[in-house]
Amino acid sequence: MGGTYRRGLRFLLRRRRTVARLIAWSVLETGQTFLLGQALARALDDGFLAGRQDVGLLWLGVAVLGVAAGALGTARVYGAVAGLVEPLRDLLVRRVVERGVRAGDGAAVSRLTQQVEIARDTFAGLVMVSRAFVFTAAGALIGLFSLAPVLLLVVAPPLVAGVALFLATLRPLARGQEAFLIADETVSARLTTVCAGLRDVTAAGAEDPAARDAGTLIDREYRAARTLAWWAVPRVLALGIGGQLPLLLLLVTAPWTLDRGVSAGALVGALAYVGQSLLPALQNLVHGLGAGGSRLVVVLRRLTAEPAPGPRPAELPPAPERQDAAPPSGPRNDPLRPGTEGPARPGRRTAEKATLTTGPAHPCPPALEAVSLTFAYGPGADPVLDGLTLTVPEGGHLAVVGPSGIGKSTLAGLAAGLLVPGAGTVRVAGKPARSPGAAARRVLIPQEAYVFSGTLRDNLGCLRPDPVPDDELARAAEAVGLGPLLGRLGGLDAPLDPAALSAGERQLVALTRAYLSTAPLALLDEATCHLDPVAEERAERAFAARPGGTLVVVAHRISSARRAAQVLVMDGTRAVSGRHEELLARSSLYRDLAGAWDGAGRSQPALALGYPDGVDPVAGADLAGDGGHVVAHRPVGQMQAAGDLGDRGAPGGERQHT
């Protein structure tokens, strides 16, 4: 902290002429303060009390002239203050820009747009209040001495004691302010990380460690806030001693001072010096320098210090007994965020009353089983799922399709044990979905993939309790389609920066990680929405071919449904299950999602995905009503039926925006 003060002193010494001009105009303000008490004393003693009203009015006129002269000085002071403040701002901007270019400081924009302006404004305020106190106090003390030296003996000791007490609190106050700011920023950064990875925390069973960690940081901030608040006590005490006590002493000692030759006018002038000049100036100093001074020191230290290495993104340790680690939730379809995928529009039923078996009977417990499953996002909300019964046998491959907001990701969240059903049961391999036994049998890959800092090997093997052999890692990467990224990064032990990866590359890392887990049930909740169709097909076929594996895909492209052994269509009024060809005949919604239905019973092929607005026409221009058939993958990969798009379509084959 001493280095900051020394740099500030050097800054002022290099601008001696500006400082001298500031002092000169401040002296004019001092004259105003001096004339105020003198004019009142002379107006009473030589004028009104002596029966000479004209003399009294003349001295009051002198006081008015002093106020006018002080106003002129104050106006000129602002120009001199600008001569100090603007060079400081320019100096800080140059330093921030140079450091941002030289060291690649990622916080340079924040420092330019916020912290530099904080330093500029705070410095200007501190110059004004500290300068005003110094020159006001000088004018008042000189005036007291000129009225009667004994008055200075009454006022000066408590004033000096109060100012000394206040100055003694500045250094610890600055330390406390900095400690509180650091604690507050740490809490904010940690909560941002935890909220972004909320699904990871829940799926990995790390709620208690995450809560303890956040609680420790919050307690630290609370202690820092209490310490900072305690330093307000000596500040108030300093203001009472230095500003209020002199007024009280002047009144208490009035008989004593009057006996020693102090006139009534001089006593009134002394009260004016203290009450009208010293006390307001001291209040401004205590409140301005007490809060702004420590804040300025903290900001200047951050702006002038060399950048420290940025913290590595938080890494959530995998829980060996839980295999369903999930990435941070995306902007939509997040089952931990009520309202993101339900309920549907008013007046539309969202019940799923159906009994669906997606494969033949099997002697082993089903890989996934839901019985009379009901779920709503709140006590008064319409159910997103209502009475859904579903069975997926071991080795099955199910694709779940339907319009956006119909409950597809909600179903995945219930199967992953992230949500608690309002009624009914969900079982994984015969075990309750939220039990540790079920957690070890499933792995959930949401649409926004979670990748942590470390090596690629760390990311791929974190769901396995023991190290994964290199050849197994290589085979998994090749099967899922991670091989090119593995080669580009430089191998399994290359450092991995999540921010340097694209959304699709992060999805490939998360998919390979899930592929390597020992959990036989894989839940892909639009986990390939950032991949192109070829890469998506390769990843899904790899999961479908896992020995003993079961695959449930929340699909965002109709090609995923074509590859599945069974398809579950969720349409808001009923759920329909069957193979792709069967559903084309049975479900009008599925035909809309698939693209179109021709007279021969074949689905027209979809065009290649990749339009900039994320909406792809799939029906040929020669088909009736083809303007209403689109596959919309949007920011998170949602399929939309024609009925969900509203009456906004263009005729013919023009693209429609959702």
Secondary structure, DSSP 8 states (H G I E B T S, - for coil): -HHHHHHHHHHHHTTHHHHHHHHHHHHHHHHHHHHHHHHHHHIIIIIITTT-HHHHHHHHHHHHHHHHHHHHHHHHHHHHHHHHHHHHHHHHHHHHHHHHHHH--TTHHHIIIIIHHHHHHHHHHHHHHHHHHHHHHHHHHHHHHHH-HHHHHHHHHHHHHHHHHHHHHHHHHHHHHHHHHHHHHHHHHHHHHHHHTHHHHHHTT-HHHHHHHHHHHHHHHHHHHHHHHHTHHHHHHHHIIIIIHHHHHHHHTHHHHHHTT--HHHHHHHHHIIIIIIHHHHHHHHHIIIIIIHHHHHHHHHHHS--------------TT---------SSS-TTSTTSS-S-STT------EEEE-S---SS--SEEEEEEEE-SSTTS--SEEEEEEEE-TT-EEEEE-STTSSHHHHHHHHTTSS--SEEEEEETTEETTSHHHHTTEEEE-SS----SEEHHHHHHTTSSS---HHHHHHHHHHHT-HHHHHHHTSTTSEE-GGGS-HHHHHHHHHHHHHHSS-SEEEEESTTTTS-HHHHHHHHHHHHTSTT-EEEEE-SSHHHHHHSSEEEEE-SS-EEEE-HHHHHHH-HHHHHHHS-B-TTS-B-----S--TTSEEE-S-TTSTTGGG-EEE-TTTT----GGGS-S---STT-----
